[in-house]
Amino acid sequence: MVQQVTQTEFNKLYGDVEVEFVSYYKYSFTFSGVADDGTRIVVSVGGCADDIYKMDVTAGEKVKVEDLYGSYGAAYDKDVEVGASYEDAIHFYMDY
């Protein structure tokens, strides 16, 4: 069952997970990675040009979840398909 959390709570749970840049769409950078237990983590940063203007993104570079100032984050069970909505997540936050 999905549980909405704050970004601070999300970072306490998944902050040490390394994610890497996977896509850019409508002023949002999306990062994805997998925790040691198989939980898939997705974090989206941005949402408007002002939010991403100064952000450097390097393909293949890994960053920790806690180092991103994401506007959205979700953690999915390893059996949930890629591209699932936040309603299928274990934990998620939205900071819009």
N, C-alpha and C positions, 0 to 999 in steps of 0.2 A: 504494500500500500504506500502511495506517495506521501511524503511528509515535507511540507514547506519549512525551510529554515532560513535564518539570516545568513548573510555572506560570512560573518564572523564564525557562526556555527559550522558552516560548510567548510571553511578553512581549517577549523579544529579537526574536522573529520578527514578531510582529503588534502590539506595544505601541503603535505610532503610528496604528493603524487606529481610526477613529471609529465607534462603535456607538451605537445608541439603543434605549431601552426598547421592547420589543414585547409582553411578556406577563408575567402573574403567575400562579403556580400552586403550591399547597402550600408556601408560605413561600419561594418562589424567584422572583426577578426575572430575566427573560431579556432580553438585549440582543443586537442583531444589526446587522451592517454589512458593507460590501464594501471590500476592499483595492483599491488602484490596479490591480493585475493581474487583478482579477475574483474573487479568492479570497473566499468568503463566510465570515465569522467569527461565531460564536455563543458568548456567555459567559453563564453562569448564576451568579447571586449569591444566597447564602442556603442554605436547606435546613431551617432551624428558626427559630422565632420569635426566639430570642436573637441570631441572625446578622443579621436584617434590621430589628430594632427601631428602630435609630437611622439607618437609611438613607433619604435623601431621593431620590425618583425623580420626574422631571418628564417628562411625555409630550413627545416630539419633541426633547428636549435631547440633544445628542450628547456623548459622553464617550469618552476614549481607553481602549483595552483595558488599558493599563498602570495606569490610575487606578482600576480595579475590582479588588476582592479576591474574585475569582470562585472558586466551588467546582468549576466545570466550564468548560472551554473547548474549542472545536473549530474547525478550519479546513477548509473543504470546497472542492474544485475547483468552478469556476463551472458545470460541467455536472451536478453532483450535485443531486438534487431537494431542495427545502426539506423539512425534517422527517426527513431521513436520520439514521440512528444514528451513533454515534461510530465504528462499524466501517467506515463509508464515508468517514471523514475523512482528510485528509492528515496532520494533527497533532492530538492532543488531550491534555488533562490532566484528571485527577480528583483533587480534594483534599477528600475527605470524611472 
